[in-house]
Protein backbone atom coordinates (compact mmCIF):
# COMPACT_ATOMS: atom_id res chain seq x y z
CA UNK A 1 0.00 0.00 0.00
CA UNK A 2 1.45 3.43 -0.94
CA UNK A 3 2.28 5.80 1.89
CA UNK A 4 -0.32 8.45 2.73
CA UNK A 5 2.04 11.25 1.70
CA UNK A 6 1.76 9.98 -1.91
CA UNK A 7 -2.02 9.47 -1.87
CA UNK A 8 -2.90 12.89 -0.39
CA UNK A 9 -1.54 14.96 -3.31
CA UNK A 10 -3.22 12.56 -5.76
CA UNK A 11 -6.59 12.90 -3.98
CA UNK A 12 -6.21 16.69 -3.84
CA UNK A 13 -5.50 16.80 -7.60
CA UNK A 14 -8.60 14.69 -8.33
CA UNK A 15 -10.77 16.93 -6.19
CA UNK A 16 -9.58 19.95 -8.18
CA UNK A 17 -10.24 18.30 -11.56
CA UNK A 18 -13.70 16.82 -10.83
CA UNK A 19 -15.55 20.14 -10.24
CA UNK A 20 -14.10 21.56 -13.47
CA UNK A 21 -15.27 18.47 -15.40
CA UNK A 22 -18.72 18.71 -13.80
CA UNK A 23 -18.99 22.36 -14.85
CA UNK A 24 -18.26 21.42 -18.46
CA UNK A 25 -21.00 18.78 -18.47
CA UNK A 26 -23.64 21.04 -16.94
CA UNK A 27 -23.11 24.07 -19.20
CA UNK A 28 -26.38 24.70 -21.06
CA UNK A 29 -26.65 23.92 -24.75
CA UNK A 30 -27.43 27.06 -26.72
CA UNK A 31 -29.41 26.98 -29.94
CA UNK A 32 -28.25 29.80 -32.27
CA UNK A 33 -31.87 30.79 -32.98
CA UNK A 34 -33.83 30.16 -29.80
CA UNK A 35 -31.10 30.52 -27.15
CA UNK A 36 -30.45 28.15 -24.21
CA UNK A 37 -32.11 24.75 -24.35
CA UNK A 38 -33.74 24.19 -20.98
CA UNK A 39 -35.77 21.05 -21.56
CA UNK A 40 -34.49 17.49 -21.81
CA UNK A 41 -32.71 16.36 -24.95
CA UNK A 42 -34.26 13.07 -25.94
CA UNK A 43 -33.44 10.33 -28.39
CA UNK A 44 -33.46 6.57 -28.81
CA UNK A 45 -32.69 4.64 -25.59
CA UNK A 46 -28.99 4.16 -24.92
CA UNK A 47 -27.92 6.83 -27.40
CA UNK A 48 -26.83 10.22 -26.18
CA UNK A 49 -27.97 12.67 -28.85
CA UNK A 50 -25.39 15.09 -30.15
CA UNK A 51 -25.97 18.80 -29.76
CA UNK A 52 -27.84 20.49 -32.58
CA UNK A 53 -25.75 20.92 -35.71
CA UNK A 54 -24.57 24.47 -36.24
CA UNK A 55 -26.69 26.61 -38.52
CA UNK A 56 -24.86 28.11 -41.46
CA UNK A 57 -27.75 30.07 -42.91
CA UNK A 58 -30.84 31.99 -41.91
CA UNK A 59 -34.16 30.13 -42.24
CA UNK A 60 -35.37 29.80 -45.83
CA UNK A 61 -38.32 31.96 -46.83
CA UNK A 62 -41.17 30.68 -49.00
CA UNK A 63 -39.56 31.58 -52.34
CA UNK A 64 -36.19 30.07 -51.37
CA UNK A 65 -37.84 26.96 -49.91
CA UNK A 66 -39.97 26.47 -53.04
CA UNK A 67 -36.95 26.89 -55.32
CA UNK A 68 -34.91 24.48 -53.17
CA UNK A 69 -37.56 21.71 -52.93
CA UNK A 70 -40.08 21.83 -55.80
CA UNK A 71 -39.84 18.80 -58.09
CA UNK A 72 -37.78 16.86 -55.54
CA UNK A 73 -38.49 13.95 -53.23
CA UNK A 74 -36.38 14.30 -50.09
CA UNK A 75 -35.66 11.56 -47.56
CA UNK A 76 -35.06 12.96 -44.06
CA UNK A 77 -33.20 11.40 -41.14
CA UNK A 78 -33.15 11.92 -37.37
CA UNK A 79 -30.35 10.51 -35.18
CA UNK A 80 -28.80 9.16 -38.40
CA UNK A 81 -31.81 6.92 -39.10
CA UNK A 82 -34.40 7.35 -41.89
CA UNK A 83 -37.39 9.31 -40.57
CA UNK A 84 -39.65 10.02 -43.54
CA UNK A 85 -39.93 11.11 -47.16
CA UNK A 86 -41.60 14.17 -48.65
CA UNK A 87 -42.33 14.93 -52.30
CA UNK A 88 -42.63 18.64 -53.12
CA UNK A 89 -45.14 19.39 -55.87
CA UNK A 90 -46.08 22.57 -57.76
CA UNK A 91 -48.56 24.90 -56.07
CA UNK A 92 -47.04 24.36 -52.61
CA UNK A 93 -48.48 20.85 -52.40
CA UNK A 94 -46.69 17.90 -50.76
CA UNK A 95 -46.92 14.17 -50.19
CA UNK A 96 -45.45 12.94 -46.88
CA UNK A 97 -44.85 9.45 -45.48
CA UNK A 98 -43.09 8.47 -42.28
CA UNK A 99 -40.52 5.72 -42.87
CA UNK A 100 -42.64 2.67 -43.79
CA UNK A 101 -45.89 4.62 -43.33
CA UNK A 102 -48.89 5.68 -45.38
CA UNK A 103 -48.71 8.76 -47.62
CA UNK A 104 -50.54 11.94 -46.60
CA UNK A 105 -51.36 14.83 -48.93
CA UNK A 106 -50.86 18.36 -47.72
CA UNK A 107 -50.02 21.94 -48.50
CA UNK A 108 -47.45 24.32 -47.08
CA UNK A 109 -47.21 28.06 -46.46
CA UNK A 110 -44.86 30.51 -44.78
CA UNK A 111 -45.75 31.91 -41.34
CA UNK A 112 -43.05 34.25 -40.05
CA UNK A 113 -39.74 32.36 -40.30
CA UNK A 114 -41.55 29.02 -40.30
CA UNK A 115 -42.69 26.81 -43.16
CA UNK A 116 -45.96 25.22 -41.98
CA UNK A 117 -47.49 22.04 -43.38
CA UNK A 118 -51.20 21.28 -43.24
CA UNK A 119 -52.08 17.63 -43.83
CA UNK A 120 -55.69 18.19 -42.70
CA UNK A 121 -55.47 15.57 -39.97
CA UNK A 122 -55.47 15.26 -36.18
CA UNK A 123 -51.81 16.33 -36.06
CA UNK A 124 -52.68 19.95 -36.86
CA UNK A 125 -50.16 22.29 -38.43
CA UNK A 126 -46.54 21.12 -38.50
CA UNK A 127 -44.26 24.19 -38.53
CA UNK A 128 -40.50 24.08 -39.11
CA UNK A 129 -37.58 26.33 -39.94
CA UNK A 130 -35.60 25.05 -42.92
CA UNK A 131 -31.91 25.80 -43.40
CA UNK A 132 -29.75 24.97 -46.41
CA UNK A 133 -26.52 23.71 -44.79
CA UNK A 134 -23.41 22.01 -46.15
CA UNK A 135 -24.76 18.78 -44.59
CA UNK A 136 -28.01 19.13 -46.55
CA UNK A 137 -31.44 20.64 -46.02
CA UNK A 138 -32.08 20.77 -42.27
CA UNK A 139 -35.45 21.24 -40.55
CA UNK A 140 -36.08 22.26 -36.93
CA UNK A 141 -39.54 21.70 -35.44
CA UNK A 142 -41.34 24.73 -33.95
CA UNK A 143 -41.27 24.87 -30.17
CA UNK A 144 -38.77 22.06 -29.64
CA UNK A 145 -35.32 23.56 -30.09
CA UNK A 146 -33.75 20.66 -28.16
CA UNK A 147 -35.10 18.01 -30.50
CA UNK A 148 -32.89 16.41 -33.10
CA UNK A 149 -33.35 18.30 -36.38
CA UNK A 150 -34.29 16.44 -39.53
CA UNK A 151 -31.50 16.37 -42.11
CA UNK A 152 -31.87 15.36 -45.75
CA UNK A 153 -30.29 11.97 -46.48
CA UNK A 154 -31.06 11.95 -50.18
CA UNK A 155 -32.87 13.89 -52.86
CA UNK A 156 -34.42 12.56 -56.03
CA UNK A 157 -36.59 13.79 -58.91
CA UNK A 158 -38.51 10.47 -58.67
CA UNK A 159 -42.06 10.61 -57.20
CA UNK A 160 -42.86 9.19 -53.78
CA UNK A 161 -44.26 5.66 -54.05
CA UNK A 162 -47.76 5.87 -52.52
CA UNK A 163 -49.72 2.65 -53.11
CA UNK A 164 -53.39 2.74 -52.20
CA UNK A 165 -54.59 1.17 -48.93
CA UNK A 166 -56.50 -1.61 -50.71
CA UNK A 167 -53.70 -2.72 -53.07
CA UNK A 168 -53.47 -6.51 -53.27
CA UNK A 169 -56.76 -7.14 -51.46
C-alpha positions in Angstrom: 0.0 0.0 0.0 1.4 3.4 -0.9 2.3 5.8 1.9 -0.3 8.5 2.7 2.0 11.3 1.7 1.8 10.0 -1.9 -2.0 9.5 -1.9 -2.9 12.9 -0.4 -1.5 15.0 -3.3 -3.2 12.6 -5.8 -6.6 12.9 -4.0 -6.2 16.7 -3.8 -5.5 16.8 -7.6 -8.6 14.7 -8.3 -10.8 16.9 -6.2 -9.6 19.9 -8.2 -10.2 18.3 -11.6 -13.7 16.8 -10.8 -15.5 20.1 -10.2 -14.1 21.6 -13.5 -15.3 18.5 -15.4 -18.7 18.7 -13.8 -19.0 22.4 -14.9 -18.3 21.4 -18.5 -21.0 18.8 -18.5 -23.6 21.0 -16.9 -23.1 24.1 -19.2 -26.4 24.7 -21.1 -26.6 23.9 -24.7 -27.4 27.1 -26.7 -29.4 27.0 -29.9 -28.3 29.8 -32.3 -31.9 30.8 -33.0 -33.8 30.2 -29.8 -31.1 30.5 -27.1 -30.5 28.1 -24.2 -32.1 24.7 -24.3 -33.7 24.2 -21.0 -35.8 21.0 -21.6 -34.5 17.5 -21.8 -32.7 16.4 -25.0 -34.3 13.1 -25.9 -33.4 10.3 -28.4 -33.5 6.6 -28.8 -32.7 4.6 -25.6 -29.0 4.2 -24.9 -27.9 6.8 -27.4 -26.8 10.2 -26.2 -28.0 12.7 -28.9 -25.4 15.1 -30.1 -26.0 18.8 -29.8 -27.8 20.5 -32.6 -25.7 20.9 -35.7 -24.6 24.5 -36.2 -26.7 26.6 -38.5 -24.9 28.1 -41.5 -27.7 30.1 -42.9 -30.8 32.0 -41.9 -34.2 30.1 -42.2 -35.4 29.8 -45.8 -38.3 32.0 -46.8 -41.2 30.7 -49.0 -39.6 31.6 -52.3 -36.2 30.1 -51.4 -37.8 27.0 -49.9 -40.0 26.5 -53.0 -36.9 26.9 -55.3 -34.9 24.5 -53.2 -37.6 21.7 -52.9 -40.1 21.8 -55.8 -39.8 18.8 -58.1 -37.8 16.9 -55.5 -38.5 14.0 -53.2 -36.4 14.3 -50.1 -35.7 11.6 -47.6 -35.1 13.0 -44.1 -33.2 11.4 -41.1 -33.2 11.9 -37.4 -30.4 10.5 -35.2 -28.8 9.2 -38.4 -31.8 6.9 -39.1 -34.4 7.4 -41.9 -37.4 9.3 -40.6 -39.7 10.0 -43.5 -39.9 11.1 -47.2 -41.6 14.2 -48.7 -42.3 14.9 -52.3 -42.6 18.6 -53.1 -45.1 19.4 -55.9 -46.1 22.6 -57.8 -48.6 24.9 -56.1 -47.0 24.4 -52.6 -48.5 20.9 -52.4 -46.7 17.9 -50.8 -46.9 14.2 -50.2 -45.4 12.9 -46.9 -44.9 9.5 -45.5 -43.1 8.5 -42.3 -40.5 5.7 -42.9 -42.6 2.7 -43.8 -45.9 4.6 -43.3 -48.9 5.7 -45.4 -48.7 8.8 -47.6 -50.5 11.9 -46.6 -51.4 14.8 -48.9 -50.9 18.4 -47.7 -50.0 21.9 -48.5 -47.4 24.3 -47.1 -47.2 28.1 -46.5 -44.9 30.5 -44.8 -45.7 31.9 -41.3 -43.0 34.3 -40.1 -39.7 32.4 -40.3 -41.6 29.0 -40.3 -42.7 26.8 -43.2 -46.0 25.2 -42.0 -47.5 22.0 -43.4 -51.2 21.3 -43.2 -52.1 17.6 -43.8 -55.7 18.2 -42.7 -55.5 15.6 -40.0 -55.5 15.3 -36.2 -51.8 16.3 -36.1 -52.7 19.9 -36.9 -50.2 22.3 -38.4 -46.5 21.1 -38.5 -44.3 24.2 -38.5 -40.5 24.1 -39.1 -37.6 26.3 -39.9 -35.6 25.0 -42.9 -31.9 25.8 -43.4 -29.7 25.0 -46.4 -26.5 23.7 -44.8 -23.4 22.0 -46.2 -24.8 18.8 -44.6 -28.0 19.1 -46.6 -31.4 20.6 -46.0 -32.1 20.8 -42.3 -35.5 21.2 -40.6 -36.1 22.3 -36.9 -39.5 21.7 -35.4 -41.3 24.7 -33.9 -41.3 24.9 -30.2 -38.8 22.1 -29.6 -35.3 23.6 -30.1 -33.7 20.7 -28.2 -35.1 18.0 -30.5 -32.9 16.4 -33.1 -33.3 18.3 -36.4 -34.3 16.4 -39.5 -31.5 16.4 -42.1 -31.9 15.4 -45.7 -30.3 12.0 -46.5 -31.1 11.9 -50.2 -32.9 13.9 -52.9 -34.4 12.6 -56.0 -36.6 13.8 -58.9 -38.5 10.5 -58.7 -42.1 10.6 -57.2 -42.9 9.2 -53.8 -44.3 5.7 -54.1 -47.8 5.9 -52.5 -49.7 2.6 -53.1 -53.4 2.7 -52.2 -54.6 1.2 -48.9 -56.5 -1.6 -50.7 -53.7 -2.7 -53.1 -53.5 -6.5 -53.3 -56.8 -7.1 -51.5 
